[in-house]
């Protein structure tokens, strides 16, 4: 993209964002948010909040990398009150930038330690494990079983047939990278050696975490690594895909919410955080067929989701480690994996 076009693009985004957030801003019962959840997850949840409280939420959706860059750029003059959804690594990285205001909602004391930042800079509203997802027809034609190991994805049969997210924009990708690092005992050199090999089988890195799900469903790609919420949605839409887990384990990332420092409607933002971290919202996941794992211990995992997760080796991403190293690791991925010259 030329510099001129890039400038026009940035201007267009700014205008659209301002239009989306500005018009009802004067209303006393309106708050603004950036949502990292895709619109099909965020909209029904935020509409439920509006119906319950009478508080309107204007939101604009960005991938986690874009949202993080945006709230950092707006530090000191935040354009929204709340950052809603998205992998906790994003929020952990944001703490270092001084963009959040600590707030502990009423449910704070009931949440397990991994679902809350001790000082209240973020609180979890869901959990979202990664999975492998493959096209069933592709597996059959390639005489492959569903991948059950990270090594299986290096099979030459997958050459140019995998789609997964781009770490420059996607939190899914960042969770994937830290999963690989953890599987390799935090030996980053070993983990990056694996990712360089995996690069040979990647057809395209998508902007958003779920961007590759439809191509896999359609058979345009053979498989990929996605959050379970996106993979199960693909399956629910009727695409013949197979979900599997690597025996070595795969990471899960808490989905968080946080109040922005200097928010113009902090009390309304706190009410959204109160509701999103409560059993009331997380009990609605099943109603809207959203396959997030509830963070609240008071909400049972929907039975069909629990069956998918049964027996899977899943480990939580260490948010403190990931947050402290996110920028460096993503830059290394761009340099050594995305731009690898082979």
Rosetta silent file (secondary structure, phi, psi, omega in degrees, C-alpha in Angstrom):
SEQUENCE: XXXXXXXXXXXXXXXXXXXXXXXXXXXXXXXXXXXXXXXXXXXXXXXXXXXXXXXXXXXXXXXXXXXXXXXXXXXXXXXXXXXXXXXXXXXXXXXXXXXXXXXXXXXXXXXXXXXXXXXXXXXXXXXXXXXXXXXXXXXXXXXXXXXXXXXXXXXXXXXXXXXXXXXXXXXXXXXXXXXXXXXXXXXXXXXXXXXXXXXXXXXXXXXXXXXXXXXXXXXXXXXXXXXXXXXXXXXXXXXXXXXXXXXXXXXXXXXXXXXXXXXXXXXXXXXXXXXXXXXXXXXXXXXXXXXXXXXXXXXXXXXXXXXXXXXXXXXXXXXXXXXXXXXXXXXXXXXXXXXXXX
SCORE:     score description
SCORE:     0.000 S_00000001
   1 L     0.000  130.382  179.018    0.000    0.000    0.000 S_00000001
   2 L   -67.712  164.576  179.666    1.383    3.389   -0.960 S_00000001
   3 H   -63.326  -36.776 -179.816    1.866    6.052    1.721 S_00000001
   4 H   -64.597  -45.639  179.246   -0.956    8.058    0.188 S_00000001
   5 H   -65.436  -39.462  178.401   -3.341    5.123    0.228 S_00000001
   6 H   -61.303  -39.711  178.334   -2.260    4.206    3.743 S_00000001
   7 H   -64.146  -43.274  178.137   -3.046    7.754    4.833 S_00000001
   8 H   -63.189  -38.693  179.398   -6.473    7.625    3.224 S_00000001
   9 H   -62.784  -45.945  179.899   -7.098    4.277    4.886 S_00000001
  10 H   -62.499  -38.243  179.526   -6.189    5.629    8.316 S_00000001
  11 H   -65.206  -42.221 -179.038   -8.404    8.656    7.734 S_00000001
  12 H   -63.413  -42.335  178.698  -11.315    6.444    6.683 S_00000001
  13 H   -62.669  -42.207 -179.300  -10.947    4.278    9.767 S_00000001
  14 H   -63.493  -42.300 -179.382  -10.820    7.338   11.994 S_00000001
  15 H   -65.317  -44.913 -179.355  -13.935    8.821   10.385 S_00000001
  16 H   -64.341  -41.168  178.861  -15.872    5.573   10.617 S_00000001
  17 H   -64.091  -44.604 -179.980  -14.851    5.060   14.228 S_00000001
  18 H   -61.683  -40.671  179.719  -15.811    8.594   15.149 S_00000001
  19 H   -64.941  -37.650 -178.394  -19.166    8.165   13.427 S_00000001
  20 H   -70.630  -31.788 -172.910  -19.800    4.906   15.246 S_00000001
  21 H  -101.676  -18.731 -166.328  -18.920    6.290   18.655 S_00000001
  22 H   -84.757  -43.892 -163.843  -19.845    9.931   18.516 S_00000001
  23 H   -57.649  -46.099 -178.145  -23.541   10.465   17.891 S_00000001
  24 H   -92.205   11.289 -170.747  -25.096    9.171   21.143 S_00000001
  25 H   -62.218  -23.944 -178.178  -22.065   10.086   23.243 S_00000001
  26 H   -74.980  -17.874 -178.133  -23.898   12.957   24.854 S_00000001
  27 L   -67.078  137.632 -176.926  -26.486   10.612   26.296 S_00000001
  28 L   -69.396  -20.271 -176.013  -25.961   10.021   29.994 S_00000001
  29 L  -108.833   33.617 -178.853  -26.748    6.331   29.647 S_00000001
  30 E  -127.201  133.904  173.652  -24.355    5.528   26.834 S_00000001
  31 E  -124.486  162.557 -178.405  -20.837    4.127   27.005 S_00000001
  32 E  -117.881  145.988 -177.302  -18.293    3.398   24.308 S_00000001
  33 E  -146.415  150.959  162.717  -16.167    0.294   23.877 S_00000001
  34 E   -99.771  129.165  178.272  -13.671   -1.368   21.621 S_00000001
  35 E  -106.897  129.243  173.135  -14.576   -5.022   21.220 S_00000001
  36 L   -89.377  -22.509  172.311  -11.979   -7.630   20.360 S_00000001
  37 L   -64.696  140.381  173.125  -14.735  -10.222   20.122 S_00000001
  38 L   -58.084  156.747 -174.419  -16.077  -10.466   16.572 S_00000001
  39 H   -58.128  -35.206 -177.167  -19.385   -8.704   16.058 S_00000001
  40 H   -69.197  -17.670  173.158  -21.371  -11.959   15.947 S_00000001
  41 H   -94.720  -43.095 -172.703  -20.273  -12.683   19.546 S_00000001
  42 H   -70.570  -43.645 -172.873  -20.181   -9.142   20.918 S_00000001
  43 H   -59.047  -50.328 -179.246  -23.427   -7.780   19.539 S_00000001
  44 H   -63.114  -34.643  179.708  -25.854  -10.275   21.144 S_00000001
  45 H   -67.965  -44.436 -178.016  -24.055  -10.027   24.478 S_00000001
  46 H   -70.994  -29.639  174.265  -24.027   -6.228   24.497 S_00000001
  47 H   -67.001  -37.033  176.342  -27.674   -6.144   23.397 S_00000001
  48 H   -63.206  -39.773  177.672  -28.492   -8.343   26.391 S_00000001
  49 H   -62.424  -44.221  179.892  -26.666   -5.818   28.595 S_00000001
  50 H   -61.894  -41.781 -179.569  -28.636   -2.961   27.075 S_00000001
  51 H   -67.959  -32.841 -178.214  -31.949   -4.765   27.635 S_00000001
  52 H   -76.628  -38.706 -170.999  -31.011   -5.581   31.241 S_00000001
  53 H  -111.362  -17.795 -174.627  -29.672   -2.192   32.274 S_00000001
  54 L    79.063    5.004  179.900  -31.003    0.342   29.785 S_00000001
  55 L   -94.911  123.515 -179.507  -27.397    1.416   29.159 S_00000001
  56 E   -83.990  141.829  177.710  -26.507    1.651   25.472 S_00000001
  57 E  -117.876  116.776  168.865  -23.119    0.442   24.286 S_00000001
  58 E   -90.891  125.069 -179.561  -21.548    1.882   21.146 S_00000001
  59 E  -135.163  151.641  173.618  -18.779   -0.429   20.068 S_00000001
  60 E  -124.420  137.513 -175.528  -16.259   -0.798   17.288 S_00000001
  61 E   -96.585  132.876  172.376  -14.576   -4.119   16.619 S_00000001
  62 L  -135.748  152.561  167.237  -10.823   -4.522   16.162 S_00000001
  63 L   -64.651  161.646 -169.900   -8.492   -7.502   16.267 S_00000001
  64 H   -62.524  -41.221  179.691   -6.497   -7.574   19.486 S_00000001
  65 H   -63.210  -39.789  178.513   -3.265   -6.179   18.036 S_00000001
  66 H   -67.590  -43.270 -179.019   -5.141   -3.311   16.415 S_00000001
  67 H   -63.322  -43.229 -179.591   -7.169   -2.624   19.569 S_00000001
  68 H   -62.843  -45.570  179.330   -4.055   -2.611   21.750 S_00000001
  69 H   -61.040  -37.521 -177.429   -2.236   -0.243   19.403 S_00000001
  70 H   -68.302  -47.302 -177.653   -5.270    2.015   19.314 S_00000001
  71 H   -69.993  -29.023  174.905   -5.782    2.334   23.081 S_00000001
  72 H   -67.767  -43.242  179.862   -2.046    2.938   23.534 S_00000001
  73 H   -64.576  -29.214 -177.359   -2.157    5.674   20.886 S_00000001
  74 L   -94.619    8.001 -179.991   -5.183    7.219   22.633 S_00000001
  75 L   -54.675  132.124 -177.784   -3.566    7.109   26.080 S_00000001
  76 L    94.259  -23.139  176.955   -4.393   10.271   27.967 S_00000001
  77 L  -146.561   62.435 -173.822   -7.454   10.932   25.827 S_00000001
  78 L   -63.176  138.089 -179.905   -9.273    7.588   25.528 S_00000001
  79 L   -90.179  -10.066  177.904  -12.043    7.487   22.957 S_00000001
  80 L  -133.826  167.480 -177.539  -13.778    4.567   24.656 S_00000001
  81 L   -97.538  -30.513 -171.178  -14.505    3.522   28.223 S_00000001
  82 E  -137.849  142.073  167.624  -13.964   -0.225   28.077 S_00000001
  83 E  -102.414  117.903 -167.864  -11.863   -2.760   26.187 S_00000001
  84 E  -111.736  121.092  175.595  -14.189   -5.755   25.815 S_00000001
  85 E    76.512  171.470  179.826  -13.055   -9.334   25.154 S_00000001
  86 E   106.355  151.485 -176.418   -9.833  -10.626   23.673 S_00000001
  87 E   -58.977  143.631 -173.164   -6.978  -12.789   24.931 S_00000001
  88 H   -65.226  -22.908  177.321   -5.573  -11.812   28.304 S_00000001
  89 H   -58.340  -34.365  178.654   -2.042  -11.483   26.874 S_00000001
  90 H   -62.862  -44.085 -178.249   -3.293   -8.331   25.181 S_00000001
  91 H   -70.972  -39.240  178.848   -4.450   -6.877   28.481 S_00000001
  92 H   -61.360  -39.298  177.320   -1.275   -7.966   30.303 S_00000001
  93 H   -67.157  -32.969 -179.392    0.759   -6.112   27.692 S_00000001
  94 H   -69.189  -29.256  179.124   -1.497   -3.079   28.146 S_00000001
  95 H   -58.955  -42.061 -179.826   -0.783   -2.858   31.875 S_00000001
  96 H   -60.718  -27.615 -177.384    2.836   -2.039   31.069 S_00000001
  97 H   -86.727   -5.928  177.461    1.605    0.825   28.905 S_00000001
  98 L    69.976   35.441 -175.079   -0.451    2.350   31.731 S_00000001
  99 L  -100.819   -8.084 -175.600   -3.716    2.364   29.788 S_00000001
 100 E  -110.306  154.150  174.814   -6.047    0.660   32.287 S_00000001
 101 E  -109.187  124.188 -178.526   -7.774    1.769   35.472 S_00000001
 102 L   -62.834  139.168  175.498   -8.029   -0.936   38.134 S_00000001
 103 L  -154.901  128.896  179.501  -11.549   -2.016   39.031 S_00000001
 104 L  -109.343  110.348 -179.988  -12.737   -5.042   40.985 S_00000001
 105 L   -73.246  169.131 -177.634  -16.337   -6.041   40.211 S_00000001
 106 H   -56.111  -31.157 -177.911  -18.554   -7.790   42.784 S_00000001
 107 H   -80.307   -1.966 -172.010  -17.671  -11.235   41.352 S_00000001
 108 H   -53.538  -44.081 -175.637  -13.933  -10.611   41.761 S_00000001
 109 H   -69.405  -19.791 -177.689  -13.614  -12.670   44.934 S_00000001
 110 H   -89.419  -12.827 -174.524  -15.324  -15.722   43.428 S_00000001
 111 L   -83.463  140.434  172.767  -13.066  -15.989   40.376 S_00000001
 112 L   -57.416  155.476 -173.868  -10.058  -18.344   40.270 S_00000001
 113 H   -56.945  -35.506 -175.961   -6.711  -16.544   40.389 S_00000001
 114 H   -73.614   -9.128 -179.590   -5.977  -17.073   36.700 S_00000001
 115 H  -102.066   18.768  177.189   -9.158  -15.235   35.765 S_00000001
 116 E  -158.500  144.570  172.523   -8.240  -11.920   37.361 S_00000001
 117 L   -83.289  133.687 -168.461   -5.312   -9.576   37.641 S_00000001
 118 L   -53.080  -36.766 -178.421   -4.541   -9.215   41.338 S_00000001
 119 L   -91.939   -0.974  176.852   -4.947   -5.425   41.365 S_00000001
 120 L    87.590   19.318  178.755   -7.995   -5.497   39.101 S_00000001
 121 L   -69.092  -26.209  171.212   -6.412   -4.137   35.925 S_00000001
 122 L  -150.250  157.937  176.969   -8.369   -6.783   34.014 S_00000001
 123 E  -137.620  143.035 -177.270  -10.935   -9.465   34.832 S_00000001
 124 E   -80.665  146.109  175.949  -11.816  -12.536   32.784 S_00000001
 125 E  -119.871   -5.280  179.163  -15.228  -13.001   31.204 S_00000001
 126 E  -172.367  171.763  173.049  -14.579  -16.354   29.487 S_00000001
 127 E  -127.258  147.293 -171.347  -11.958  -18.940   28.628 S_00000001
 128 E  -145.887   91.381 -179.529  -11.141  -19.958   25.044 S_00000001
 129 E   -68.943  149.802  169.126   -8.874  -22.939   24.271 S_00000001
 130 E   -78.557  155.602  175.805   -7.086  -23.290   20.957 S_00000001
 131 E  -142.773  163.713  164.440   -7.794  -26.353   18.798 S_00000001
 132 E   -90.650  140.778  174.434   -6.660  -27.923   15.569 S_00000001
 133 E  -134.227  130.732 -178.322   -9.374  -27.929   12.890 S_00000001
 134 E  -129.147  152.330  175.053   -9.112  -29.848    9.598 S_00000001
 135 E   -77.458  126.849 -174.116  -11.330  -30.319    6.563 S_00000001
 136 H   -63.036  -39.961 -179.766  -12.674  -33.886    6.637 S_00000001
 137 H   -65.935  -40.310  178.368  -12.520  -34.360    2.857 S_00000001
 138 H   -61.204  -44.938 -179.877   -8.925  -33.136    2.772 S_00000001
 139 H   -59.629  -44.207 -177.773   -7.955  -35.610    5.504 S_00000001
 140 H   -64.404  -46.513 -177.162   -9.603  -38.473    3.637 S_00000001
 141 H   -68.362  -29.634  179.528   -8.047  -37.625    0.272 S_00000001
 142 L   -90.802    1.141 -178.778   -4.604  -37.165    1.855 S_00000001
 143 L    55.493   47.075 -179.439   -5.035  -40.383    3.852 S_00000001
 144 L  -115.085  147.855  168.384   -4.420  -38.500    7.084 S_00000001
 145 L   -87.785  159.609  176.087   -5.856  -38.889   10.545 S_00000001
 146 L   -55.038  135.504 -176.981   -6.901  -35.717   12.382 S_00000001
 147 L   -57.429  128.716 -177.958   -3.688  -34.105   13.642 S_00000001
 148 L  -122.289   10.611  179.406   -2.981  -35.303   17.181 S_00000001
 149 L  -152.787  151.282  174.016    0.469  -33.791   17.642 S_00000001
 150 H   -58.932  -34.525  179.949    2.161  -30.510   16.779 S_00000001
 151 H   -63.772  -30.236 -179.566    4.555  -32.612   14.694 S_00000001
 152 H   -59.142  -30.853 -178.029    1.614  -33.850   12.579 S_00000001
 153 H   -73.282  -11.636  176.932    1.206  -30.338   11.162 S_00000001
 154 H   -87.377   -4.231  178.963    4.721  -30.551    9.705 S_00000001
 155 L   -55.325  130.882  179.981    3.661  -33.440    7.450 S_00000001
 156 H   -56.782  -19.208  177.959    4.458  -32.490    3.813 S_00000001
 157 H   -62.853  -22.070  179.322    0.856  -33.383    2.948 S_00000001
 158 H   -89.758    2.162 -175.212   -0.090  -30.057    4.569 S_00000001
 159 L   -54.779  122.035  179.958    2.330  -28.046    2.399 S_00000001
 160 L    67.856   18.232 -174.975    0.554  -24.824    1.427 S_00000001
 161 L  -120.451    3.786 -179.313   -2.671  -26.094    3.007 S_00000001
 162 E  -105.298  140.978  170.997   -2.740  -24.512    6.478 S_00000001
 163 E  -123.089  136.855  175.988   -4.294  -21.199    7.415 S_00000001
 164 E  -156.044  171.295 -166.960   -3.762  -19.500   10.758 S_00000001
 165 E   -81.015  156.897 -179.456   -3.705  -15.991   12.139 S_00000001
 166 L   -89.266  124.975 -176.154   -1.107  -13.254   11.724 S_00000001
 167 L   -69.118  -14.062  177.713    0.535  -12.206   14.993 S_00000001
 168 L   -68.664  -25.876 -176.356    0.761   -8.579   13.845 S_00000001
 169 L  -124.486  -25.212 -166.385   -3.000   -8.234   14.286 S_00000001
 170 L  -107.716  132.438  173.232   -4.450  -11.313   15.958 S_00000001
 171 H   -70.529  -29.782  175.706   -4.575  -12.386   19.580 S_00000001
 172 H   -57.355  -42.953 -179.039   -5.294  -15.929   18.425 S_00000001
 173 H   -65.108  -39.822 -179.778   -1.875  -15.946   16.803 S_00000001
 174 H   -65.459  -41.928  176.177   -0.182  -14.660   19.942 S_00000001
 175 H   -61.486  -39.416  178.354   -1.835  -17.392   22.022 S_00000001
 176 H   -61.893  -45.976 -178.015   -0.665  -19.940   19.406 S_00000001
 177 H   -63.285  -44.326  179.358    2.915  -18.706   19.574 S_00000001
 178 H   -70.413  -25.889  172.572    3.013  -18.822   23.383 S_00000001
 179 H   -63.251  -45.484 -178.849    1.441  -22.298   23.248 S_00000001
 180 H   -65.596  -38.575  177.842    4.311  -23.482   21.066 S_00000001
 181 H   -63.448  -42.450 -179.858    6.832  -21.833   23.382 S_00000001
 182 H   -67.127  -42.125  179.045    5.289  -23.571   26.409 S_00000001
 183 H   -59.523  -29.756  179.226    5.151  -26.951   24.644 S_00000001
 184 L   -96.901   25.890  174.111    8.877  -26.525   24.043 S_00000001
 185 L    62.455   29.947 -177.334    9.588  -25.799   27.700 S_00000001
 186 L    61.796   21.606  170.674   10.023  -22.067   27.060 S_00000001
 187 L   -84.780   95.645 -172.594   13.026  -22.845   24.887 S_00000001
 188 H   -64.061  -37.545 -179.985   12.335  -20.056   22.409 S_00000001
 189 H   -61.165  -42.611  178.790   14.980  -21.122   19.916 S_00000001
 190 H   -65.688  -41.944  179.730   13.448  -24.600   19.731 S_00000001
 191 H   -63.200  -41.678 -179.286    9.950  -23.131   19.465 S_00000001
 192 H   -72.051  -30.614  173.023   10.991  -20.805   16.645 S_00000001
 193 H   -60.016  -42.500  178.436   12.708  -23.656   14.819 S_00000001
 194 H   -63.119  -46.002 -176.680    9.338  -25.434   14.865 S_00000001
 195 H   -64.897  -32.193  176.195    7.480  -22.338   13.662 S_00000001
 196 H   -65.743  -39.902  177.430    9.939  -21.884   10.780 S_00000001
 197 H   -66.585  -41.456 -179.533    9.260  -25.458    9.680 S_00000001
 198 H   -64.001  -31.621 -179.240    5.515  -24.928   10.075 S_00000001
 199 H   -54.002  -34.471 -178.135    5.776  -21.792    7.908 S_00000001
 200 L   -63.823  -25.734 -177.748    6.435  -24.005    4.872 S_00000001
 201 L   -95.879   -3.003 -176.157    2.964  -25.529    5.222 S_00000001
 202 E   -86.094  125.191  177.582    1.118  -22.252    5.752 S_00000001
 203 E   -76.235  -45.500 -179.661   -0.939  -21.057    2.793 S_00000001
 204 E  -159.484  145.027  170.609   -1.759  -17.663    4.321 S_00000001
 205 E   -96.421  122.386 -173.931   -1.667  -15.876    7.657 S_00000001
 206 E   -90.268  153.953 -177.835   -5.057  -14.246    8.170 S_00000001
 207 L   -63.980  -44.128 -178.497   -5.713  -10.856    9.738 S_00000001
 208 L  -106.323  161.018 -176.631   -8.210  -12.160   12.282 S_00000001
 209 L   -62.761  -36.301 -179.050   -8.083  -15.288   14.395 S_00000001
 210 L   -93.753    6.317 -173.828  -11.124  -16.869   12.803 S_00000001
 211 L   -61.769  -26.052 -178.654  -10.274  -15.700    9.293 S_00000001
 212 L   -91.271   -3.373 -174.353   -9.124  -19.124    8.162 S_00000001
 213 H   -67.341  -41.948 -179.086  -12.118  -21.078    9.416 S_00000001
 214 H   -66.664  -45.784  175.933  -14.297  -20.604    6.336 S_00000001
 215 H   -56.681  -37.684  177.278  -11.520  -21.554    3.861 S_00000001
 216 H   -67.661  -43.047  179.011  -10.944  -24.723    5.892 S_00000001
 217 H   -60.400  -37.529 -178.690  -14.675  -25.409    5.959 S_00000001
 218 H   -81.913   -8.828 -177.863  -14.882  -24.950    2.189 S_00000001
 219 L    84.530    7.184  176.122  -11.843  -27.134    1.546 S_00000001
 220 L   -73.343  -22.208  172.818   -9.805  -24.243    0.164 S_00000001
 221 L  -130.966  156.599 -176.982   -7.389  -25.004    3.003 S_00000001
 222 L   -85.423  -31.683 -177.751   -6.721  -28.308    4.716 S_00000001
 223 E  -176.034 -176.827  179.217   -6.569  -27.143    8.307 S_00000001
 224 E  -178.134 -175.032  179.784   -5.423  -24.629   10.835 S_00000001
 225 E  -120.659  123.358 -173.415   -5.206  -23.580   14.475 S_00000001
 226 E  -140.418  165.528  168.171   -8.110  -21.592   15.877 S_00000001
 227 E   -71.434  148.166 -175.419   -9.890  -20.725   19.082 S_00000001
 228 H   -61.658  -31.859 -178.371  -12.554  -23.301   19.881 S_00000001
 229 H   -62.128  -36.637  178.370  -15.303  -20.678   19.734 S_00000001
 230 H   -77.524  -40.087 -178.038  -14.528  -20.099   16.045 S_00000001
 231 H   -64.883  -45.384 -179.110  -13.944  -23.772   15.199 S_00000001
 232 H   -69.358  -29.334  175.452  -17.197  -24.972   16.728 S_00000001
 233 H   -65.640  -38.952  177.285  -19.096  -22.167   15.019 S_00000001
 234 H   -62.240  -45.304  179.493  -17.730  -23.411   11.683 S_00000001
 235 H   -64.170  -40.985 -179.061  -18.856  -26.937   12.491 S_00000001
 236 H   -64.310  -26.504  179.139  -22.274  -25.706   13.650 S_00000001
 237 L   -80.180    0.688  173.112  -22.775  -23.985   10.278 S_00000001
 238 L   100.878    2.025  178.650  -22.603  -27.377    8.610 S_00000001
 239 L   -75.649  141.012 -175.784  -19.052  -27.497    7.291 S_00000001
 240 L   -85.407   83.639 -179.039  -17.501  -30.971    7.439 S_00000001
 241 E  -121.461  157.599 -178.971  -14.569  -30.234    9.691 S_00000001
 242 E  -120.211  130.296  179.242  -12.810  -32.234   12.383 S_00000001
 243 E  -103.911  133.796 -179.475  -11.631  -30.731   15.664 S_00000001
 244 E  -145.161  170.619 -177.982   -8.686  -32.308   17.471 S_00000001
 245 L  -130.481  143.679  176.725   -6.083  -31.563   20.135 S_00000001
 246 L   -75.502  140.255 -177.707   -2.313  -32.192   20.222 S_00000001
 247 L   -64.630  -25.552  179.550   -1.213  -34.762   22.766 S_00000001
 248 L   -72.154  -16.050 -177.928    1.568  -32.442   23.954 S_00000001
 249 L   108.483  159.870 -179.720   -1.053  -29.923   24.990 S_00000001
 250 E  -148.528  151.333 -172.331   -2.345  -26.611   23.668 S_00000001
 251 E   -82.380  154.840  169.959   -2.937  -23.266   25.306 S_00000001
 252 E  -126.071  146.119 -177.263   -6.095  -21.588   26.426 S_00000001
 253 E  -124.212  130.645  173.631   -6.406  -17.897   26.990 S_00000001
 254 E   -64.997  140.606  173.659   -8.768  -16.090   29.311 S_00000001
 255 E   -94.997  129.506 -167.990  -10.898  -13.503   27.540 S_00000001
 256 E  -119.658  173.718  174.089  -10.816  -10.289   29.534 S_00000001
 257 E  -141.610  148.159 -178.949  -12.428   -6.901   30.045 S_00000001
 258 E  -152.768  150.833  175.999  -10.876   -3.719   31.410 S_00000001
 259 E   -88.780  134.786  179.742  -11.706   -0.103   32.182 S_00000001
 260 E   -80.752  138.035  175.521   -9.644    2.491   30.321 S_00000001
 261 L   -64.970  130.374 -179.064   -7.737    5.051   32.410 S_00000001
 262 L    82.869   14.086 -179.539   -9.343    8.443   31.907 S_00000001
 263 L   -56.711  142.146 -177.272  -12.594    6.923   30.610 S_00000001
 264 L   -78.585  -20.149  179.049  -15.269    9.549   30.030 S_00000001
 265 L  -130.630   63.473 -172.996  -18.027    7.327   31.440 S_00000001
 266 H   -63.004  -37.107 -177.777  -16.257    5.314   34.149 S_00000001
 267 H   -68.178  -37.416  176.585  -19.348    4.482   36.201 S_00000001
 268 H   -68.844  -38.788  177.154  -21.152    3.098   33.141 S_00000001
 269 H   -61.101  -39.399  178.251  -18.021    1.194   32.192 S_00000001
 270 H   -64.524  -35.727  178.357  -17.933   -0.366   35.657 S_00000001
 271 H   -65.889  -37.260  176.036  -21.550   -1.480   35.242 S_00000001
 272 H   -65.554  -41.016  179.121  -20.635   -3.270   32.015 S_00000001
 273 H   -65.219  -41.663  176.870  -17.702   -4.934   33.779 S_00000001
 274 H   -55.162  -46.459 -175.351  -19.973   -5.933   36.687 S_00000001
 275 H   -72.377  -43.219 -175.606  -22.399   -7.567   34.275 S_00000001
 276 H   -67.479  -27.837 -179.466  -19.833   -9.203   31.952 S_00000001
 277 L   -92.392    2.637 -176.932  -18.001  -10.853   34.842 S_00000001
 278 L   -93.295  160.670  172.793  -21.211  -12.115   36.443 S_00000001
 279 H   -59.465  -26.512 -177.272  -22.948  -15.465   36.008 S_00000001
 280 H   -57.738  -48.494  179.522  -25.805  -13.498   34.424 S_00000001
 281 H   -72.909  -44.907 -172.362  -23.912  -12.799   31.205 S_00000001
 282 H   -70.429  -18.006  173.102  -21.939  -16.008   31.034 S_00000001
 283 L   -71.986  -14.940 -177.911  -25.125  -18.077   31.414 S_00000001
 284 L   -88.545   -7.920  179.310  -26.186  -16.571   28.075 S_00000001
 285 L   -54.950  -47.323 -177.280  -23.333  -18.106   26.067 S_00000001
 286 L   -64.483  -40.763  179.490  -25.357  -21.265   25.457 S_00000001
 287 L   -56.309  -39.862 -177.141  -28.507  -19.298   24.512 S_00000001
 288 L   -97.649   12.211  176.889  -26.583  -17.518   21.754 S_00000001
 289 L    54.461   44.525  177.035  -24.619  -20.648   20.772 S_00000001
 290 L  -107.429  117.021 -170.453  -21.295  -19.054   21.679 S_00000001
 291 L   -90.007   47.136  167.377  -18.828  -21.734   22.710 S_00000001
 292 L   -80.526  147.650  171.755  -16.779  -19.808   25.230 S_00000001
 293 E   -84.807  123.940 -178.504  -15.994  -21.620   28.470 S_00000001
 294 L   -59.823  139.921  174.415  -17.507  -19.531   31.291 S_00000001
 295 L   -80.833  -30.243 -179.305  -14.955  -17.957   33.626 S_00000001
 296 L   -68.351  126.943  178.360  -17.487  -17.807   36.433 S_00000001
 297 L   -67.429  -10.756 -178.905  -17.336  -20.980   38.556 S_00000001
 298 L   -86.360   -5.725 -178.755  -21.076  -20.596   39.061 S_00000001
 299 L  -112.679  123.496 -179.472  -21.855  -21.317   35.384 S_00000001
 300 L   -74.875  147.666  175.541  -21.622  -24.881   34.101 S_00000001
 301 L   -69.924  133.812 -179.380  -19.943  -25.608   30.779 S_00000001
 302 L   -56.719  135.254 -170.200  -22.569  -26.386   28.146 S_00000001
 303 H   -54.239  -42.517 -178.048  -22.706  -30.215   27.798 S_00000001
 304 H   -68.052  -33.345  176.098  -21.789  -30.455   24.100 S_00000001
 305 H   -69.084  -41.652  178.532  -18.807  -28.148   24.651 S_00000001
 306 H   -60.594  -35.688 -179.762  -17.744  -30.170   27.679 S_00000001
 307 H   -67.125  -39.691  177.599  -17.833  -33.314   25.537 S_00000001
 308 H   -62.359  -39.905 -175.394  -15.485  -31.757   22.943 S_00000001
 309 H   -79.642  -13.354 -175.340  -13.057  -30.752   25.675 S_00000001
 310 L   -58.292  124.509  177.210  -13.174  -34.135   27.401 S_00000001
 311 L    83.862   -8.920 -178.975   -9.700  -35.672   27.571 S_00000001
 312 L   -73.516  141.522  176.137   -7.972  -32.732   25.901 S_00000001
 313 L   -92.626  106.680 -174.580   -4.671  -31.574   27.385 S_00000001
 314 E  -126.718  133.626  179.345   -5.114  -27.841   27.763 S_00000001
 315 E  -126.016  145.136  178.383   -2.937  -25.462   29.719 S_00000001
 316 E   -74.196  140.674  173.176   -3.482  -21.780   30.526 S_00000001
 317 L   -70.509  134.383  178.067   -1.144  -19.268   28.959 S_00000001
 318 L   -72.354  102.631 -172.334    0.935  -17.530   31.654 S_00000001
 319 H   -65.243  -34.288 -179.687   -0.425  -14.017   31.209 S_00000001
 320 H   -65.994  -45.370  179.003    2.386  -12.366   33.169 S_00000001
 321 H   -65.362  -45.377 -178.065    5.077  -14.064   31.067 S_00000001
 322 H   -67.101  -40.011 -179.680    3.185  -13.495   27.831 S_00000001
 323 H   -64.870  -39.494 -178.465    2.388   -9.888   28.656 S_00000001
 324 H   -70.356  -26.889 -173.326    5.997   -9.095   29.519 S_00000001
 325 H  -113.719    1.445 -173.402    7.330  -10.715   26.352 S_00000001
 326 H   -54.322  -53.260 -174.828    4.488  -10.161   23.860 S_00000001
 327 H   -62.156  -44.778 -178.441    6.053   -7.311   21.879 S_00000001
 328 H   -64.411  -44.597 -176.646    9.485   -8.925   21.674 S_00000001
 329 H   -68.152  -40.253  178.028    8.139  -12.352   20.694 S_00000001
 330 H   -63.476  -41.950  178.307    5.771  -10.944   18.054 S_00000001
 331 H   -62.877  -37.319  178.115    8.641   -8.929   16.549 S_00000001
 332 H   -67.249  -38.935  178.207   10.781  -12.070   16.483 S_00000001
 333 H   -62.179  -42.418  179.455    7.946  -13.966   14.771 S_00000001
 334 H   -62.141  -43.780 -175.116    7.668  -11.238   12.123 S_00000001
 335 H   -71.827  -45.274 -169.437   11.412  -11.265   11.535 S_00000001
 336 H   -98.273  -22.652 -176.547   12.164  -14.976   11.643 S_00000001
 337 H  -110.221  -60.425 -176.540    8.913  -16.677   10.618 S_00000001
 338 H   -58.805  -44.220 -175.884    6.656  -14.346    8.635 S_00000001
 339 L  -101.699   23.275  178.795    9.524  -12.865    6.634 S_00000001
 340 L   -60.680  137.537  178.788   11.623  -16.020    6.478 S_00000001
 341 L  -110.018  108.320  179.324   13.521  -16.301    3.218 S_00000001
 342 L  -131.335    0.000    0.000   13.825  -19.897    2.066 S_00000001
